[in-house]
């Protein structure tokens, strides 16, 4: 078996174009998150100009983050345009073969993936953090 850093993991997908809707949604999110800037008459016009001038790429990045689980499978989180998009992960075995996709709960920040579970944190609308453990059930024939 080759060392993990020599293994090529590949799943064929095409690039996803950045749309005007994605750009507008990102600008709205930034405006909402920076509410204090937008409410201040001294900074609101400058902040709006800054958001309007931000450059955006032509295509989305292929992934957001990666996690290695306890069985040496590589979990690759697909890039999410917004925080409310599903948490879709592609899972590859230690030799780089694609095992399948997993959708994790919205808002779950993954800390650890073990045999049969995902450990993570969520934050509710009041800012209260919760540690959560979600069970994993593998389909027949998966690694």
N, C-alpha and C positions, 0 to 999 in steps of 0.2 A: 504494500500500500504506500502511495506517495505521501510525503508530508502535506499537510493541509494547505500550505502556501503555494504548492505547485498544482493544486487541483483547479481545473477550469469548470466553473458552474455557469451554465448558460440556459436561458429560456428565450425562445424567439418571440419577440414582440416588436412592433413598430413604434417609432417615436409618436408621442402625443402632442399635437400642436397646441400652443397657448392661444386661447380664443379671447376676443374682446370681452366676453362675459366674465371669464376668469379674471381678467385685469380689473374690470369694474368691481367685481366681488372683493378682490384683494384691497382695492382702494377704499371701499366702504368699510371693510374690517379694520383697516389701519385708522380710518377716521373715527370709528366707534371706540377703538382701544385707546386712542390719544385724545379722548374727550376734553381733558383739561387744556390741551393746546388749542383745540377748536373753539372752546368757549372763551378763551382769552383774546380780546380784540387786537392785542399787540402781536400775537403769534398765529392767529387762525389763517390769515391770508398767505403768510409765508409757508405754513404747513401744507395748505391746499396746493400751492404752486409746487412744492417739493414732491408731494404725492403724484401730481400730474406729470412731473418730469422724470419720475423713476423709470429706468429702462427695464424691460421685460424680455426674457429670452423667447426665441421662436418655438422651442419645444420644452416640455417638462423634463426635469431630471428623471432618470430611469428608476431611482429608488430613493427612499428617505433615510433609512437606517438599517443596520444589520445586527443580529443577535445570534450567538452560537448557543445551542441548547445543550443539555447534559448528555445527549447521545451523539454529540458532534455534528448535528444537523445545522445547516446555516439557514436562518430565517431572514428574509429580505423584505422589508416593508416597502410596498409600492408608494410612490410619491402621492401625497394627498394635497389637493388644491386648497381645501378648507378643513377646519377642525371637525366639521360634521360629516365629512366623507367617510365611508367605511374604512376600517383598518384592514386592508388586504395584504396578506403576506404570502410570498412564494417560499416554499421550503425545499431545500436541496440536501441530499445525503452527503456523507463525508467524501464521496468520490465525485460529487458534482451533479449527480442525476437529480432531476426535478421530481419531487415527491407529490406536489400538489399545492393547492392554495388553502389558506385559512383566513377566515374573517374573525377578527377580535372585536370585543365591545368598544363602542364609541368612547373616546376619552381615556382609554386605558393606556397608561404609560408602562410599558413592559420593563420589568427588572430582571426576571429570571424565567426560563422555560425549562421544565424538567420532564421526566417521564410521566406523562399523564396530566400535567398541569401547567398553567401560565400564572405567574405572580406579577402583580402590577399595582398601580395606584391610580385612583380617579379623584377628581376634584368636582364637588357639586356646585350648583349655582350660588351657594352662599360662601364658597371658598373652603368648605370643609373637605379635608383630604381623607381618603379611605384606602386601606390596603385590601386588595381583593385577590382571591385565588379562584381561577376558572379551570374546570376540568377539560381535558383533551381526550377525544375519542378518535383513534385512527381508523380509517376505512381499511377493509381487508385488502391486502396486497401492498399497503404503504410500508415504508421503512420504519 
